[in-house]
Structures are given as C-alpha cells and as structure tokens.
Amino acid sequence: MNTPKTTAHYVPLKSNISRPGVFFINANASSEALHEAAEQRMRTAANLLETLCCLNFSHGDVKDIPHIIDVLYLLTRDGCDLLEAAKWRVVDEAQPSH
C-alpha cells in the first residue's frame, strides 16, 4: 500500500495467499475505523502471546507450533496493513478539499 492516490478503493491484505486476493481493506473507511480494526488484531495477538507465556508446554504437541505461528502472523500482518491504511487515510483527510 503506497498512498491513497495510488491505491484502489479496496486494497488486498498482504496475508492473502491467492492472487487476486479475497480479503480486502476498505481504503476509504474512516481513519478511526481502520485504527480500531488494527487495534483489535494487534491486541488479540498480544493476548495470545501473553497466554502462551503463562502456559506449561510439558504436555504440548509440536504440531501446534506452526498453527500458533500462522494465527499470530495473520493477526499481526493484517494489523500492520490496517495501520498503514489508517496512516494514509489520516494524510488524505488532512488534505484540503479540491
């Protein structure tokens, strides 16, 4: 995502596996809505990490590690994409109307 001037109304998330992507950010949503969505994903990832820090993994299964990593990747990648969109939305909202 570069700037609102060079992006489409709906911007694909970088975490999309397929091309063209199927999950999108509404680049014209308010900066508050974009920030709220980003905060939700980042907070959820942080909460999961906090939970994992408190767990005893003596009975854990190694196959669960990639699943946990996938969840954390999706949440943080999407959160970062949303924060970037919110940043550009703030810049766009600050521009005087033409």
Rosetta blueprint (number, residue, H / E / L):
1 M L
2 N L
3 T L
4 P H
5 K H
6 T H
7 T L
8 A L
9 H L
10 Y E
11 V E
12 P E
13 L L
14 K L
15 S L
16 N L
17 I L
18 S L
19 R L
20 P L
21 G L
22 V L
23 F L
24 F E
25 I E
26 N E
27 A L
28 N L
29 A L
30 S L
31 S H
32 E H
33 A H
34 L H
35 H H
36 E H
37 A H
38 A H
39 E H
40 Q H
41 R H
42 M H
43 R H
44 T H
45 A H
46 A H
47 N H
48 L H
49 L H
50 E H
51 T H
52 L H
53 C H
54 C H
55 L L
56 N L
57 F H
58 S H
59 H H
60 G L
61 D L
62 V L
63 K L
64 D H
65 I H
66 P H
67 H H
68 I H
69 I H
70 D H
71 V H
72 L H
73 Y H
74 L H
75 L H
76 T H
77 R H
78 D H
79 G H
80 C H
81 D H
82 L H
83 L H
84 E H
85 A H
86 A H
87 K H
88 W H
89 R H
90 V H
91 V H
92 D H
93 E H
94 A H
95 Q L
96 P L
97 S L
98 H L
